Amino acid sequence: MPTLTIEYQTEAERLILEQALVFFTQMRQVSATAPDGTVLAACERVALDSGRKLVRDALASAVQSRADATDASPKSRARGSKGNAPAGS
């Protein structure tokens, strides 16, 4: 059986990749087991439910990664320290 090796940078990337694999597996299982004449509708339900969750999670992960990078940048820390200075300093 062929194997696939995927390199990821962060734990968040790993989780999204695993969710994508689960989504694909679920879609294949539904398409294989849906009664004749209902395959498209069954797969559309999976795409709308599980696919929407996958996209929402990927979006949240991307936004969080950007927020984390912004918080960690020296420029951001410098602005934060100026904003936290007591009035009159």
N, CA, C and O atoms as a Tinker XYZ file with bonds, in Angstrom:
   356  protein
     1  N      0.853000   -1.175000    0.000000    73     2
     2  CA     0.000000    0.000000    0.000000    64     1     3
     3  C      0.900000    1.240000    0.000000    63     2     4     5
     4  O      1.852000    1.309000    0.778000    81     3
     5  N      0.612000    2.213000   -0.857000    73     3     6
     6  CA     1.412000    3.440000   -0.880000    64     5     7
     7  C      1.267000    4.213000    0.428000    63     6     8     9
     8  O      0.236000    4.153000    1.099000    81     7
     9  N      2.308000    4.923000    0.762000    73     7    10
    10  CA     2.271000    5.764000    1.958000    64     9    11
    11  C      2.570000    7.194000    1.566000    63    10    12    13
    12  O      3.094000    7.463000    0.485000    81    11
    13  N      2.233000    8.093000    2.447000    73    11    14
    14  CA     2.435000    9.516000    2.226000    64    13    15
    15  C      3.105000   10.105000    3.448000    63    14    16    17
    16  O      2.678000    9.860000    4.577000    81    15
    17  N      4.144000   10.874000    3.229000    73    15    18
    18  CA     4.810000   11.575000    4.314000    64    17    19
    19  C      4.526000   13.054000    4.143000    63    18    20    21
    20  O      4.743000   13.617000    3.070000    81    19
    21  N      4.043000   13.677000    5.195000    73    19    22
    22  CA     3.726000   15.112000    5.153000    64    21    23
    23  C      4.522000   15.802000    6.236000    63    22    24    25
    24  O      4.522000   15.376000    7.390000    81    23
    25  N      5.196000   16.863000    5.862000    73    23    26
    26  CA     5.915000   17.669000    6.837000    64    25    27
    27  C      5.055000   18.874000    7.192000    63    26    28    29
    28  O      4.438000   19.490000    6.323000    81    27
    29  N      5.024000   19.193000    8.450000    73    27    30
    30  CA     4.250000   20.347000    8.911000    64    29    31
    31  C      5.124000   21.171000    9.832000    63    30    32    33
    32  O      6.091000   20.671000   10.407000    81    31
    33  N      4.772000   22.441000    9.967000    73    31    34
    34  CA     5.572000   23.364000   10.758000    64    33    35
    35  C      5.072000   23.504000   12.192000    63    34    36    37
    36  O      5.865000   23.675000   13.118000    81    35
    37  N      3.769000   23.432000   12.368000    73    35    38
    38  CA     3.185000   23.675000   13.687000    64    37    39
    39  C      2.183000   22.586000   14.032000    63    38    40    41
    40  O      1.742000   21.818000   13.177000    81    39
    41  N      1.843000   22.547000   15.297000    73    39    42
    42  CA     0.806000   21.613000   15.757000    64    41    43
    43  C     -0.534000   21.931000   15.097000    63    42    44    45
    44  O     -1.300000   21.022000   14.777000    81    43
    45  N     -0.814000   23.204000   14.896000    73    43    46
    46  CA    -2.066000   23.610000   14.246000    64    45    47
    47  C     -2.133000   23.074000   12.815000    63    46    48    49
    48  O     -3.186000   22.613000   12.374000    81    47
    49  N     -1.026000   23.131000   12.096000    73    47    50
    50  CA    -0.989000   22.583000   10.739000    64    49    51
    51  C     -1.255000   21.082000   10.765000    63    50    52    53
    52  O     -2.007000   20.568000    9.936000    81    51
    53  N     -0.649000   20.387000   11.702000    73    51    54
    54  CA    -0.864000   18.939000   11.812000    64    53    55
    55  C     -2.334000   18.615000   12.033000    63    54    56    57
    56  O     -2.874000   17.697000   11.416000    81    55
    57  N     -2.972000   19.366000   12.907000    73    55    58
    58  CA    -4.385000   19.117000   13.199000    64    57    59
    59  C     -5.263000   19.350000   11.972000    63    58    60    61
    60  O     -6.166000   18.560000   11.699000    81    59
    61  N     -5.006000   20.425000   11.236000    73    59    62
    62  CA    -5.799000   20.704000   10.037000    64    61    63
    63  C     -5.578000   19.620000    8.985000    63    62    64    65
    64  O     -6.527000   19.186000    8.332000    81    63
    65  N     -4.337000   19.185000    8.820000    73    63    66
    66  CA    -4.053000   18.113000    7.864000    64    65    67
    67  C     -4.778000   16.829000    8.251000    63    66    68    69
    68  O     -5.322000   16.140000    7.388000    81    67
    69  N     -4.790000   16.504000    9.534000    73    67    70
    70  CA    -5.509000   15.313000    9.996000    64    69    71
    71  C     -7.008000   15.462000    9.751000    63    70    72    73
    72  O     -7.669000   14.506000    9.347000    81    71
    73  N     -7.543000   16.655000    9.994000    73    71    74
    74  CA    -8.967000   16.885000    9.745000    64    73    75
    75  C     -9.291000   16.736000    8.262000    63    74    76    77
    76  O    -10.347000   16.212000    7.908000    81    75
    77  N     -8.392000   17.192000    7.395000    73    75    78
    78  CA    -8.613000   17.059000    5.952000    64    77    79
    79  C     -8.631000   15.587000    5.544000    63    78    80    81
    80  O     -9.440000   15.182000    4.710000    81    79
    81  N     -7.751000   14.801000    6.126000    73    79    82
    82  CA    -7.742000   13.373000    5.829000    64    81    83
    83  C     -9.022000   12.689000    6.313000    63    82    84    85
    84  O     -9.572000   11.831000    5.623000    81    83
    85  N     -9.484000   13.066000    7.482000    73    83    86
    86  CA   -10.738000   12.509000    8.007000    64    85    87
    87  C    -11.904000   12.901000    7.099000    63    86    88    89
    88  O    -12.774000   12.078000    6.812000    81    87
    89  N    -11.920000   14.152000    6.650000    73    87    90
    90  CA   -12.977000   14.624000    5.744000    64    89    91
    91  C    -12.978000   13.799000    4.461000    63    90    92    93
    92  O    -14.029000   13.339000    4.014000    81    91
    93  N    -11.807000   13.614000    3.874000    73    91    94
    94  CA   -11.711000   12.850000    2.638000    64    93    95
    95  C    -12.163000   11.403000    2.852000    63    94    96    97
    96  O    -12.883000   10.852000    2.021000    81    95
    97  N    -11.750000   10.796000    3.945000    73    95    98
    98  CA   -12.152000    9.427000    4.267000    64    97    99
    99  C    -13.668000    9.338000    4.440000    63    98   100   101
   100  O    -14.308000    8.406000    3.952000    81    99
   101  N    -14.224000   10.313000    5.136000    73    99   102
   102  CA   -15.677000   10.337000    5.356000    64   101   103
   103  C    -16.414000   10.468000    4.023000    63   102   104   105
   104  O    -17.416000    9.790000    3.794000    81   103
   105  N    -15.917000   11.337000    3.151000    73   103   106
   106  CA   -16.559000   11.539000    1.852000    64   105   107
   107  C    -16.520000   10.249000    1.030000    63   106   108   109
   108  O    -17.513000    9.890000    0.398000    81   107
   109  N    -15.395000    9.560000    1.034000    73   107   110
   110  CA   -15.291000    8.306000    0.286000    64   109   111
   111  C    -16.209000    7.242000    0.865000    63   110   112   113
   112  O    -16.825000    6.484000    0.116000    81   111
   113  N    -16.309000    7.176000    2.195000    73   111   114
   114  CA   -17.172000    6.177000    2.829000    64   113   115
   115  C    -18.633000    6.451000    2.489000    63   114   116   117
   116  O    -19.381000    5.529000    2.165000    81   115
   117  N    -19.035000    7.700000    2.560000    73   115   118
   118  CA   -20.427000    8.054000    2.244000    64   117   119
   119  C    -20.731000    7.749000    0.785000    63   118   120   121
   120  O    -21.793000    7.213000    0.469000    81   119
   121  N    -19.796000    8.091000   -0.112000    73   119   122
   122  CA   -20.050000    7.836000   -1.540000    64   121   123
   123  C    -20.124000    6.339000   -1.835000    63   122   124   125
   124  O    -20.843000    5.920000   -2.743000    81   123
   125  N    -19.392000    5.540000   -1.081000    73   123   126
   126  CA   -19.392000    4.089000   -1.306000    64   125   127
   127  C    -20.620000    3.396000   -0.723000    63   126   128   129
   128  O    -21.012000    2.328000   -1.194000    81   127
   129  N    -21.226000    3.996000    0.295000    73   127   130
   130  CA   -22.324000    3.305000    0.984000    64   129   131
   131  C    -23.705000    3.909000    0.741000    63   130   132   133
   132  O    -24.711000    3.313000    1.125000    81   131
   133  N    -23.770000    5.072000    0.116000    73   131   134
   134  CA   -25.075000    5.696000   -0.132000    64   133   135
   135  C    -25.843000    4.868000   -1.169000    63   134   136   137
   136  O    -25.260000    4.360000   -2.127000    81   135
   137  N    -27.136000    4.745000   -0.967000    73   135   138
   138  CA   -27.944000    3.998000   -1.945000    64   137   139
   139  C    -27.883000    4.664000   -3.327000    63   138   140   141
   140  O    -27.673000    5.871000   -3.438000    81   139
   141  N    -28.070000    3.859000   -4.366000    73   139   142
   142  CA   -28.093000    4.385000   -5.730000    64   141   143
   143  C    -29.086000    5.539000   -5.821000    63   142   144   145
   144  O    -30.180000    5.483000   -5.260000    81   143
   145  N    -28.691000    6.563000   -6.525000    73   143   146
   146  CA   -29.561000    7.720000   -6.717000    64   145   147
   147  C    -29.457000    8.751000   -5.605000    63   146   148   149
   148  O    -30.059000    9.821000   -5.702000    81   147
   149  N    -28.703000    8.450000   -4.545000    73   147   150
   150  CA   -28.592000    9.401000   -3.431000    64   149   151
   151  C    -27.150000    9.816000   -3.143000    63   150   152   153
   152  O    -26.890000   10.557000   -2.195000    81   151
   153  N    -26.214000    9.336000   -3.964000    73   151   154
   154  CA   -24.790000    9.573000   -3.692000    64   153   155
   155  C    -24.467000   11.066000   -3.678000    63   154   156   157
   156  O    -23.820000   11.554000   -2.752000    81   155
   157  N    -24.912000   11.780000   -4.692000    73   155   158
   158  CA   -24.601000   13.210000   -4.762000    64   157   159
   159  C    -25.180000   13.955000   -3.565000    63   158   160   161
   160  O    -24.488000   14.772000   -2.958000    81   159
   161  N    -26.417000   13.692000   -3.221000    73   159   162
   162  CA   -27.045000   14.373000   -2.080000    64   161   163
   163  C    -26.328000   14.023000   -0.774000    63   162   164   165
   164  O    -26.127000   14.890000    0.077000    81   163
   165  N    -25.947000   12.769000   -0.619000    73   163   166
   166  CA   -25.245000   12.354000    0.602000    64   165   167
   167  C    -23.882000   13.034000    0.690000    63   166   168   169
   168  O    -23.494000   13.507000    1.758000    81   167
   169  N    -23.163000   13.086000   -0.411000    73   167   170
   170  CA   -21.846000   13.736000   -0.416000    64   169   171
   171  C    -21.978000   15.246000   -0.207000    63   170   172   173
   172  O    -21.135000   15.854000    0.452000    81   171
   173  N    -23.006000   15.843000   -0.752000    73   171   174
   174  CA   -23.236000   17.275000   -0.529000    64   173   175
   175  C    -23.474000   17.562000    0.946000    63   174   176   177
   176  O    -23.003000   18.577000    1.460000    81   175
   177  N    -24.199000   16.682000    1.637000    73   175   178
   178  CA   -24.422000   16.873000    3.073000    64   177   179
   179  C    -23.106000   16.830000    3.835000    63   178   180   181
   180  O    -22.871000   17.640000    4.732000    81   179
   181  N    -22.244000   15.872000    3.469000    73   179   182
   182  CA   -20.927000   15.790000    4.114000    64   181   183
   183  C    -20.130000   17.057000    3.824000    63   182   184   185
   184  O    -19.509000   17.626000    4.721000    81   183
   185  N    -20.150000   17.493000    2.574000    73   183   186
   186  CA   -19.399000   18.690000    2.200000    64   185   187
   187  C    -19.903000   19.918000    2.957000    63   186   188   189
   188  O    -19.108000   20.747000    3.399000    81   187
   189  N    -21.211000   20.034000    3.104000    73   187   190
   190  CA   -21.765000   21.200000    3.792000    64   189   191
   191  C    -21.512000   21.154000    5.294000    63   190   192   193
   192  O    -21.228000   22.182000    5.909000    81   191
   193  N    -21.614000   19.975000    5.880000    73   191   194
   194  CA   -21.410000   19.872000    7.329000    64   193   195
   195  C    -19.923000   19.785000    7.684000    63   194   196   197
   196  O    -19.369000   20.700000    8.293000    81   195
   197  N    -19.295000   18.698000    7.304000    73   195   198
   198  CA   -17.891000   18.485000    7.658000    64   197   199
   199  C    -16.963000   19.430000    6.906000    63   198   200   201
   200  O    -15.972000   19.901000    7.465000    81   199
   201  N    -17.271000   19.709000    5.654000    73   199   202
   202  CA   -16.440000   20.616000    4.867000    64   201   203
   203  C    -16.461000   22.031000    5.430000    63   202   204   205
   204  O    -15.431000   22.702000    5.488000    81   203
   205  N    -17.624000   22.468000    5.838000    73   203   206
   206  CA   -17.744000   23.799000    6.436000    64   205   207
   207  C    -16.927000   23.875000    7.726000    63   206   208   209
   208  O    -16.261000   24.878000    7.983000    81   207
   209  N    -16.979000   22.822000    8.533000    73   207   210
   210  CA   -16.190000   22.801000    9.773000    64   209   211
   211  C    -14.697000   22.823000    9.465000    63   210   212   213
   212  O    -13.933000   23.529000   10.124000    81   211
   213  N    -14.281000   22.047000    8.459000    73   211   214
   214  CA   -12.868000   22.022000    8.072000    64   213   215
   215  C    -12.401000   23.409000    7.630000    63   214   216   217
   216  O    -11.337000   23.867000    8.048000    81   215
   217  N    -13.178000   24.070000    6.800000    73   215   218
   218  CA   -12.809000   25.410000    6.329000    64   217   219
   219  C    -12.794000   26.396000    7.492000    63   218   220   221
   220  O    -11.888000   27.223000    7.592000    81   219
   221  N    -13.787000   26.315000    8.369000    73   219   222
   222  CA   -13.848000   27.212000    9.526000    64   221   223
   223  C    -12.631000   27.015000   10.432000    63   222   224   225
   224  O    -12.040000   27.987000   10.903000    81   223
   225  N    -12.262000   25.760000   10.671000    73   223   226
   226  CA   -11.101000   25.471000   11.513000    64   225   227
   227  C     -9.799000   25.933000   10.856000    63   226   228   229
   228  O     -8.912000   26.454000   11.532000    81   227
   229  N     -9.683000   25.742000    9.534000    73   227   230
   230  CA    -8.477000   26.185000    8.827000    64   229   231
   231  C     -8.369000   27.705000    8.865000    63   230   232   233
   232  O     -7.277000   28.243000    9.051000    81   231
   233  N     -9.480000   28.393000    8.693000    73   231   234
   234  CA    -9.489000   29.852000    8.762000    64   233   235
   235  C     -9.101000   30.331000   10.156000    63   234   236   237
   236  O     -8.278000   31.236000   10.300000    81   235
   237  N     -9.685000   29.731000   11.167000    73   235   238
   238  CA    -9.362000   30.114000   12.548000    64   237   239
   239  C     -7.890000   29.871000   12.839000    63   238   240   241
   240  O     -7.248000   30.680000   13.510000    81   239
   241  N     -7.352000   28.774000   12.345000    73   239   242
   242  CA    -5.946000   28.470000   12.565000    64   241   243
   243  C     -5.041000   29.492000   11.883000    63   242   244   245
   244  O     -4.048000   29.933000   12.460000    81   243
   245  N     -5.387000   29.863000   10.657000    73   243   246
   246  CA    -4.582000   30.849000    9.930000    64   245   247
   247  C     -4.608000   32.204000   10.624000    63   246   248   249
   248  O     -3.574000   32.858000   10.755000    81   247
   249  N     -5.778000   32.620000   11.063000    73   247   250
   250  CA    -5.900000   33.909000   11.752000    64   249   251
   251  C     -5.147000   33.878000   13.078000    63   250   252   253
   252  O     -4.476000   34.846000   13.437000    81   251
   253  N     -5.257000   32.769000   13.805000    73   251   254
   254  CA    -4.551000   32.653000   15.079000    64   253   255
   255  C     -3.046000   32.664000   14.872000    63   254   256   257
   256  O     -2.318000   33.279000   15.652000    81   255
   257  N     -2.569000   31.988000   13.827000    73   255   258
   258  CA    -1.134000   31.999000   13.523000    64   257   259
   259  C     -0.646000   33.409000   13.257000    63   258   260   261
   260  O      0.427000   33.800000   13.718000    81   259
   261  N     -1.433000   34.172000   12.512000    73   259   262
   262  CA    -1.058000   35.563000   12.225000    64   261   263
   263  C     -1.051000   36.383000   13.505000    63   262   264   265
   264  O     -0.141000   37.182000   13.726000    81   263
   265  N     -2.051000   36.194000   14.344000    73   263   266
   266  CA    -2.115000   36.937000   15.606000    64   265   267
   267  C     -0.934000   36.581000   16.498000    63   266   268   269
   268  O     -0.345000   37.457000   17.130000    81   267
   269  N     -0.589000   35.310000   16.551000    73   267   270
   270  CA     0.559000   34.877000   17.354000    64   269   271
   271  C      1.851000   35.480000   16.825000    63   270   272   273
   272  O      2.699000   35.914000   17.605000    81   271
   273  N      2.006000   35.511000   15.505000    73   271   274
   274  CA     3.211000   36.080000   14.905000    64   273   275
   275  C      3.285000   37.580000   15.163000    63   274   276   277
   276  O      4.364000   38.111000   15.423000    81   275
   277  N      2.164000   38.253000   15.094000    73   275   278
   278  CA     2.124000   39.693000   15.345000    64   277   279
   279  C      2.462000   39.983000   16.797000    63   278   280   281
   280  O      3.210000   40.919000   17.081000    81   279
   281  N      1.923000   39.197000   17.718000    73   279   282
   282  CA     2.207000   39.387000   19.146000    64   281   283
   283  C      3.674000   39.147000   19.465000    63   282   284   285
   284  O      4.221000   39.763000   20.379000    81   283
   285  N      4.308000   38.261000   18.721000    73   283   286
   286  CA     5.692000   37.898000   18.999000    64   285   287
   287  C      6.699000   38.827000   18.316000    63   286   288   289
   288  O      7.890000   38.779000   18.624000    81   287
   289  N      6.231000   39.671000   17.391000    73   287   290
   290  CA     7.172000   40.518000   16.652000    64   289   291
   291  C      7.713000   41.634000   17.539000    63   290   292   293
   292  O      6.986000   42.158000   18.383000    81   291
   293  N      8.987000   42.006000   17.357000    73   291   294
   294  CA     9.587000   43.083000   18.162000    64   293   295
   295  C      8.840000   44.405000   17.986000    63   294   296   297
   296  O      8.690000   45.160000   18.947000    81   295
   297  N      8.376000   44.690000   16.788000    73   295   298
   298  CA     7.655000   45.928000   16.527000    64   297   299
   299  C      6.376000   45.984000   17.369000    63   298   300   301
   300  O      6.034000   47.024000   17.931000    81   299
   301  N      5.676000   44.845000   17.446000    73   299   302
   302  CA     4.441000   44.773000   18.228000    64   301   303
   303  C      4.730000   44.965000   19.712000    63   302   304   305
   304  O      3.990000   45.659000   20.410000    81   303
   305  N      5.821000   44.341000   20.196000    73   303   306
   306  CA     6.157000   44.490000   21.615000    64   305   307
   307  C      6.529000   45.934000   21.923000    63   306   308   309
   308  O      6.182000   46.447000   22.986000    81   307
   309  N      7.226000   46.590000   21.013000    73   307   310
   310  CA     7.614000   47.982000   21.237000    64   309   311
   311  C      6.373000   48.867000   21.309000    63   310   312   313
   312  O      6.281000   49.741000   22.171000    81   311
   313  N      5.429000   48.646000   20.416000    73   311   314
   314  CA     4.190000   49.426000   20.465000    64   313   315
   315  C      3.428000   49.159000   21.743000    63   314   316   317
   316  O      2.863000   50.075000   22.342000    81   315
   317  N      3.410000   47.888000   22.166000    73   315   318
   318  CA     2.697000   47.525000   23.393000    64   317   319
   319  C      3.308000   48.194000   24.607000    63   318   320   321
   320  O      2.584000   48.621000   25.507000    81   319
   321  N      4.628000   48.293000   24.646000    73   319   322
   322  CA     5.256000   48.894000   25.823000    64   321   323
   323  C      4.997000   50.393000   25.865000    63   322   324   325
   324  O      4.850000   50.959000   26.948000    81   323
   325  N      4.938000   51.048000   24.706000    73   323   326
   326  CA     4.617000   52.476000   24.668000    64   325   327
   327  C      3.173000   52.705000   25.112000    63   326   328   329
   328  O      2.867000   53.664000   25.821000    81   327
   329  N      2.292000   51.799000   24.677000    73   327   330
   330  CA     0.885000   51.950000   25.022000    64   329   331
   331  C      0.624000   51.694000   26.493000    63   330   332   333
   332  O     -0.389000   52.144000   27.028000    81   331
   333  N      1.517000   50.981000   27.151000    73   331   334
   334  CA     1.313000   50.643000   28.559000    64   333   335
   335  C      2.012000   51.605000   29.498000    63   334   336   337
   336  O      1.899000   51.469000   30.716000    81   335
   337  N      2.745000   52.592000   28.944000    73   335   338
   338  CA     3.464000   53.537000   29.792000    64   337   339
   339  C      2.465000   54.404000   30.559000    63   338   340   341
   340  O      1.418000   54.760000   30.019000    81   339
   341  N      2.778000   54.749000   31.820000    73   339   342
   342  CA     1.869000   55.601000   32.584000    64   341   343
   343  C      1.752000   56.981000   31.948000    63   342   344   345
   344  O      2.688000   57.468000   31.314000    81   343
   345  N      0.612000   57.590000   32.124000    73   343   346
   346  CA     0.374000   58.920000   31.554000    64   345   347
   347  C      1.386000   59.898000   32.138000    63   346   348   349
   348  O      1.727000   59.832000   33.319000    81   347
   349  N      1.865000   60.818000   31.276000    73   347   350
   350  CA     2.798000   61.828000   31.735000    64   349   351
   351  C      4.238000   61.384000   31.663000    63   350   352   353
   352  O      5.124000   62.130000   32.080000    81   351
   353  N      4.512000   60.170000   31.139000    73   351   354
   354  CA     5.889000   59.672000   31.045000    64   353   355
   355  C      6.563000   60.197000   29.817000    63   354   356
   356  O      7.728000   59.885000   29.571000    81   355
